[in-house]
Amino acid sequence: MLSKKLKAVYDAGVALANERGLAATNDGNVTTPARTNTHDSAYSDDNDAYALGILLTCCSESQQQYVAEADTYGEAWCALAKHHEPKTRVDRLATLSEYFNMKWNTKQESLPQFLERYEIVLRKLKASGDAVHDSMVVDRLLDMLPWQMRAVTHQVHAMPMAQSQNLATVRVLLEAEYKAAIRSGALTNPKSGNNDDHALLATVKPGKCNWCQHKGHWEAECRSKQAGRPRRPK
């Protein structure tokens, strides 16, 4: 729950945004004013409420606690930055250590989960002022791949430099290779993977099951057998 003071400012900002016809950009993101200098000639309480309202709208509920005491947009932004950015040299060294010691255990973590964890560490490095060069970002990622996906390394190295150093481009190749490795059986999708991953990577087996006599899967994967149901006669 927001404090009454913060909710009043929040409502004022949202109302002002609606009044001015705030529009989203093509990618769906709302452009948030970055001005925090209250001595600027264009500064006004309305503008600050407008900016604060947008910031709060973009924050998830779990982040509201960090800006609950903020009276201005600048205070709210600094409070969020103070919480999320590494605060000391020890924190920065810990983040660097986390980055260089990262590993991917394919039996415990799916590719989407691993990439999400990797990108979180990259954001932490950037926030601490220790951002890694684009080429290093990609090389470090390729270095953590299992041998079943090493073909991606050769594909990346054969690409033009502008593409080979683009994490988004490399991610597309990784996802395609990962799905192929799962389908061929070279890699096993971890049980911790979500249902979307399982559905995306599901394949139909040729023939029919020797246990339930249904087509599309084999006896080793038969849910009827796993549930203890008796074998159906052929």
Secondary structure, DSSP 8 states (H G I E B T S, - for coil): ---HHHHHHHHHHHHHHHHTT----TTS---------TTSTT--HHHHHHHHHHHHHHS-GGGGGGGTT--SHHHHHHHHHHHHS--SHHHHHHHHHHHHT----TTT--HHHHHHHHHHHHHHHHHTT----HHHHHHHHHHTS-GGGTHHHHHHHTS-HHHHT-HHHHHHHHHHHHHHHHHHTSS---TTS-HHHHHHH---EEEE-TTT--EES-GGG-HHHHTT------
